[in-house]
Amino acid sequence: MKFYYTYVLQLANNDLYIGSCYDLKKRIIDHKSSRVKSTRNLRPVQLVYYEACLSKYYAIKREKQLKTGFGRGYIKKRVGL
């Protein structure tokens, strides 16, 4: 079974970056090695949360939910930030 992932990174300035992808390990390596433009200047990054989803549709839908004020509050409470 193939999974898609919704993930949350904590950036150097303590902000949260929320994204989704197919290959989580590769995507985290991309973030850490400056291959992702939106986090390039905010390194180091640390993976603080992720969820596995059964389809790309649900991973993107969950990403959008977590990017809301309620979603960010949920993440901060869930990981203790």
C-alpha positions in Angstrom: 0.0 0.0 0.0 1.3 3.4 -0.9 0.9 6.4 1.4 1.0 10.1 1.0 2.1 12.2 4.0 1.1 15.5 5.6 4.0 16.8 7.6 5.0 19.7 9.9 8.5 21.2 10.3 9.6 23.5 13.0 11.9 26.2 11.4 14.9 28.0 12.9 12.7 31.0 13.7 10.2 28.6 15.5 7.5 29.0 12.9 5.8 25.9 11.5 5.9 24.8 7.9 3.1 22.5 6.8 3.3 20.4 3.6 2.4 17.2 1.9 4.3 14.7 -0.2 4.6 11.1 -1.4 8.2 10.3 -0.2 8.6 11.8 3.3 12.2 10.8 3.8 13.3 12.4 0.5 11.2 15.5 1.1 12.8 16.1 4.6 16.3 15.6 3.0 15.3 18.2 0.4 14.3 20.7 3.1 17.5 20.1 5.1 19.7 20.5 2.1 18.3 23.8 0.8 16.4 22.3 -2.2 13.1 23.8 -1.1 12.9 27.5 -1.8 10.3 28.3 1.0 12.5 26.9 3.8 16.0 27.5 2.4 16.7 30.5 4.6 15.0 29.1 7.7 17.2 26.2 8.4 17.8 24.1 10.4 14.4 22.4 10.1 13.1 19.7 12.3 10.3 17.3 11.6 7.9 17.5 14.5 4.7 15.8 13.2 3.4 13.8 10.3 0.3 11.8 9.3 0.0 9.0 6.7 -2.9 9.4 4.3 -4.3 6.8 1.8 -4.4 9.2 -1.2 -2.9 12.4 -2.4 -6.3 14.0 -2.2 -6.6 13.3 1.5 -3.0 14.4 2.2 -3.6 17.8 0.5 -7.0 18.2 2.2 -5.3 17.5 5.6 -2.5 20.0 4.8 -5.1 22.7 4.1 -6.9 21.9 7.4 -3.6 22.1 9.4 -2.8 25.5 7.8 -5.9 27.1 9.4 -5.7 28.8 12.8 -7.5 25.8 14.4 -5.1 23.4 12.7 -2.0 25.3 13.8 -3.4 25.3 17.4 -4.0 21.6 17.1 -0.4 21.0 16.0 1.1 23.2 18.7 -1.0 21.4 21.4 -0.2 18.0 20.0 3.6 18.4 19.9 3.8 20.6 22.9 5.0 23.9 21.3 
